[in-house]
Amino acid sequence: MRFSALPKSALALVGFFLVAAFFAPLPYAVIKPGEGTDVLKKVINIKGAEVFPSTGKLLVMSVLVSSPGAPVFSGDVIYSWIERDSIVLPREIIYPPKVNASTLKAQSATDMKVSQASATASAFDYLGIKASQGPKVSIALKDTGGPSGGLIFALGIVEELTPEDLLRGRIVAGTGTIDGHGNVGSIGGINEKITAAQRSGASIFLAPLDNCSEIFNTPKELKIFGVSTLKEAVLLLQTGRAPHPYCAWHAIR
């Protein structure tokens, strides 16, 4: 069998299409770890009640996701594979079809406000404080949206309003939605948030119990505990004992 070389014009055409394909936008989104922000430092502000100091840090975690309108190219995908701590998914898995960035941003901001209100309500409920008793809570976290900071916001309010130092010099990170009664719900990007917590120097990570089956990223220096309520999270910080055996295997390996 004989093979003949392609004409130069055909090679040029193939090369053109390869280059064009490399620089053509792809229908994917990139998810990567963000950073941890200490909610006890200028994020949670309480007026009308005595606030007690803490000797540790309480980190709310973020995940960076490319927006639905941002182009993702082949180079971005390859770089994400090289980085290893980023993942690339089809855009429709993350975003609803035909949704624009401004709509998503508005929804994310609304989710954040609801999360903050629920965190305040759940912390007050745990502490036995009535809204009419006076402490006003405001939470300001720039360039971050969504409901996943609820658990950490609630813990931060409890930490500031109680004389006991729950953190005792530790760096504690975590994530999870919360309702007004202190129930903790699942979130997205759990493994990326664990990576961000590790990079931020945390020694304890609080994960929603419902996310435990999704966790595969278990850094040796980070103890990961699953919680289903605000009360369980507080007891864990007080006693060091896991409220649930499931998910606690990450902490005792």
Secondary structure, DSSP 8 states (H G I E B T S, - for coil): -------HHHHHHHHHHHHHHHHS-BSEEEEEEEEEEETTTTTEEEESS-----SSEEEEEEEEE--TTS-B-HHHHHHHHHHSS-EEEEHHHHS-TT--HHHHHHHHHHHHHHHHHHHHHHHHHHHT--GGG--EEEE--TT--SSTTHHHHHHHHHHHHSSS-SSTT-EEEE--EE-TT-BEE--S-HHHHHHHHHHTT-SEEEEEGGGGGG-----TT-EEEEESBHHHHHHHHHH---S-STTGGGT--
